[in-house]
Amino acid sequence: SGDQFNIKVHHGGFFVGYGDMRSYVDEKIDFFDDLEADTWPLLWFDDFVEQLGYQTNDRLKFYWLLPGKTLADGLRIITQDKDTNAMTSIVSKVKNLVVYFDH
């Protein structure tokens, strides 16, 4: 489709609390801009991880914050291409996606 979008990555921190009290603390924030929706596989996450100075390992998890939702009700784990496909399916309407790294 050629839709471009941006990702805001919250990283370096950790989740605390549950439900409405859930938050992500000690975070750093970086942006990856002008990504192409039609060339965006899960492998890009490994690239983000490297660019941000982390090692890829099995403990590192990625979460997408659904647009308009909060940490209490909107986090979706990203584990496979169908998850990134769900993300790119909305970029014609939502240009800025938010992702959390859980270390």
KAKA-V569640 format. One record per backbone hydrogen bond with DSSP energy under -1.0 kcal/mol. CO is the residue of the C=O (numbers start at 1). NH is the residue of the N-H. If there is no record, write none. Layout:
CO,NH  CO,NH
This chain:
3,37  5,35  6,97  7,32  8,99  9,30  10,101  11,28  14,25  16,23  18,21  19,22  23,16  25,14  28,11  30,9  32,7  35,5  36,39  41,44  42,45  43,47  44,48  45,49  46,50  47,51  48,52  49,54  50,53  57,60  61,102  62,78  63,100  64,76  66,69  70,74  74,66  76,64  80,83  80,84  81,85  82,86  83,87  84,88  85,89  87,90  90,93  90,94  95,6  97,8  98,65  99,10  100,63  102,61
